Amino acid sequence: MNGKFILIALIICIFTTGCHEDEDHENKQKLENELREQRQTADRWMTIAGILGIGCTVLFGAGVAIGSKARKQVSKNE
């Protein structure tokens, strides 16, 4: 009798518990897609910031060179 009760309880537990893997899988896929989009956006901004940083450095170097040349010309004329 005790074995039958355990078997019946086990069968009831198996049929009453649902499998929610499909919903979890869809939710995980949605979150992974959002995370991928956020990473792509962050990568784009990092690329833009890097290009602007390099451009500013080049312009700064050009400005220093022009200023140095102008200072030398002024000191020669004095």
N, C-alpha and C positions, 0 to 999 in steps of 0.2 A: 504494500500500500504506500509506503514512504517513497519508494522508487518511482511509482506511477505519479505521485504528487509532484516530485521534483521534475519529472519529464514533462508533465502538463504545464508546470510553472515555467519551465525553460521554453517550451513551444509558445506560450502566451507572451513571454518576454521578447522572443525573436520577432513575432508578428506585430507586436505593439510598438516596438521601437522602429522609427523610420530612418531612412538613410538620407541625410541632408548634404551629401557630398557634392551633388550637382549645384546647389545654391552656393555652397562655400567655394566651389571651383570657379563659378561665374564671378563671384565677388572678388576672389583672388586675381582673376584675369583682369577685371576692371581696375583694381588697385595697381597691378603691375603695369598696365597700359598708362595710367595716370603718372606713375613714377617714371616711366620711360620718357613720356612727354616733358616732364619737369626737368629731367636730366638733359634732354636735348636743348631745351630752352636755356638752361644754365650753361651748357657748353657753348651755345651761340654767344651769350653775353660775355663769357670768358674770352672767347676769340676776339670779339669786338674790343673789349677792354685791353687785350694784349696788343692788338693792332694800333689802337689809339696811344698806348704807352710807348710803343716803338716810334710812332710818328712824333710824339712830343719830344722824345729823346733826340731824334734826328734834328728837329727844329731848334731845340735848345743848343745842340752842338753847332749848328749853322750860325745861330745868333752869337754864340761865343766867338766863333771864328771871325765873323764880320766885325764884332766889337773889338777884338784884338787887333785886327788889321787897321781899323779906323784909329785906334789909340796909337799905333806905331806911326801912322801917317801924320797925325797931329804932333807927336813928339819930334818927328823929323823936321816939320815946318817951324817949330819954335826955335 
